[in-house]
Amino acid sequence: MKETFDLTWLIAQDAFWSGIAALGFAILFNVPKRTLFGCVIGGAAGHAIRTGLMESGATIELATLAGATVIGFLGTYFARRCSAPAAIFTVSAAIPMVPGVFAYRAMLGLINLADADVAFGQDILVETMINATKTGFILAAIAGGTIIPQLLFQRVKPIV
């Protein structure tokens, strides 16, 4: 019972702070005030889904894809509800999921390769490539997850 409460508390805290981060990015991008609520809900829900799945044993890449897909669906919903582009909601909500730690470690590894000797160079290279690959997959999951719902529900206007 205590573990369930701890997980729920962790996810609630994660949702709260991710919603605040999404709000900050939305304000930074100067989105209309009427769309701020949707940005906060998208950021909170997407990151909470990712955290919940990762705590359940999913990889960060798969959990990010699921969270970004939730952000994409919420962005599509709020876009129709507020008569605004979905990108207003999805971009600011998805930014808190950007893999800064993995990208930082990959860049730091590249810098360390310049001074590495042959004995330790392979270890640094392997770690650097793992971090760079994780960064790429997470970014692809964010991009794919946020765009898939928009592609599924896009209204096609006739050319003529």
N, C-alpha and C positions, 0 to 999 in steps of 0.2 A: 504494500500500500504506500509506503514511504517513497519507494522508487518511482511509482506512478506520479505522486505529487511532485517529486523533484523534477521529473521530465516535463510535466505540465508547467511548472514554474520556470524552467529553463526556456521552454518554447514561448511562454508568455513574455518573458523578459526579452528574448530575441525578437519577437514580433514588435514589441514596443519600440526598442531602439532602432530596428530596421525601418519602422514607420517614420520615426523622427529623422533618420538619415535620408529617406526618400523625400520627406517634406523639405529638408534643407536643400537637396538637389533641385527639387521643383521650384523653390524660391530662387535659387541661383540661376535657373534657366528662365526665370520670369514667366512662368505659366500663369494663366488667368486664375484669379482667386477662387472662382467657382469650381475649378478642377482639382484643387489641393486635396480635398477629401479622398478622391479616387486615387491619387498618387500615394497617399499615406496607406490606404487600405491595400493597394497592390503591393507596395513594398513590404508591409507587415505580413501579409498572407504568403507571398512568395518565399520570403526568407524563413518564415516559420515552417513552411512545408519542407524546405531544404534541410533545416535543422532537425526536424522530426524524423525525416527519412535517414539522415546521417546517423542519428542516435539509434535508429533501428537497424543499422548495419549496412545501409546502402553506401555506395561510393559517392564521392563528392560530385563527380561528373553526372551520374544518373540523378542524384538528388537535385542538382542545379537545373537539369533539364525539366524535371517535374515542377520545381518552383517557378522557373521561367515560363513554363506553359500556363501555370495558374495566373501569373502576371499577364500573360498574353490574353487569356480569356477575360480577366477582369478589365484589362485595358480596352478590349473590344466592347465589353458591356458598358463601361463608363463613357466610351467615345460616342456610342449611340445615345446614351442617356443625356449627355451634356452637349451633344452636337459639336464635338471637337475631334481632332485627329487622335487616333489611338496612341501615336508616338508620344503625345504629351504625358500619358499615364505610364506607358511601358518603359520609357527610357529612364525617368527618374526613379521608378520602382525597381528597376533591374540593376542600377549602378551599385547598390550596396552588396550585390552578389559578385562583383568583379574580384577576381582572385589576386589581390595585391600581394599577399605573402608569397605565393608561388612565383609570380613575376619578379618580385624583388630577389628571391633566392636564385632564380635563373640568371638575372643580371649580375648578381654578386658572384655567382659561379663563373661566369664568363670573365669577369675582372680577375678572379683568383687564378684562372687558367694562364694568364699572362706571366705570372710569377711562379707557377708550379713546376716542379722538376718531374722527370719522367716517372718516378716511382709513385707519386701521388696524383699525377695528372689524370690517369685513367679514372680514379675514384671521383675526382672533381668533375670530370667530363660526364660520367654516368649520372651523377646527382643533378648536374646542370640540365642535362637532356630530359631527365624525369620531370623536373620542375617546369621546364619549358613546354613539354608535352602536356602536362596537367593544365597549365595555363591555357594552352591552345584549345584543349577539349572543353574546358569550362567556359571559355569565351564562345566557342561554337554552340555549346548547350544553351547559353543565354540568348544568343542570336536566333537559333532555331526555335527555342521554346517561345520566345516572344512573338515571332513572326508566323508560326504555324496557325494559331487561331485566326489571325487576320486573313491569312490566305484561305482558310476554310469558309469563313463567313463574309468574304469580300463580295460586295454587290457589283456585278459586272454591268456596266452601262453599254448600251448598244452604240456602235460606231456611227451609225447613220442617224 
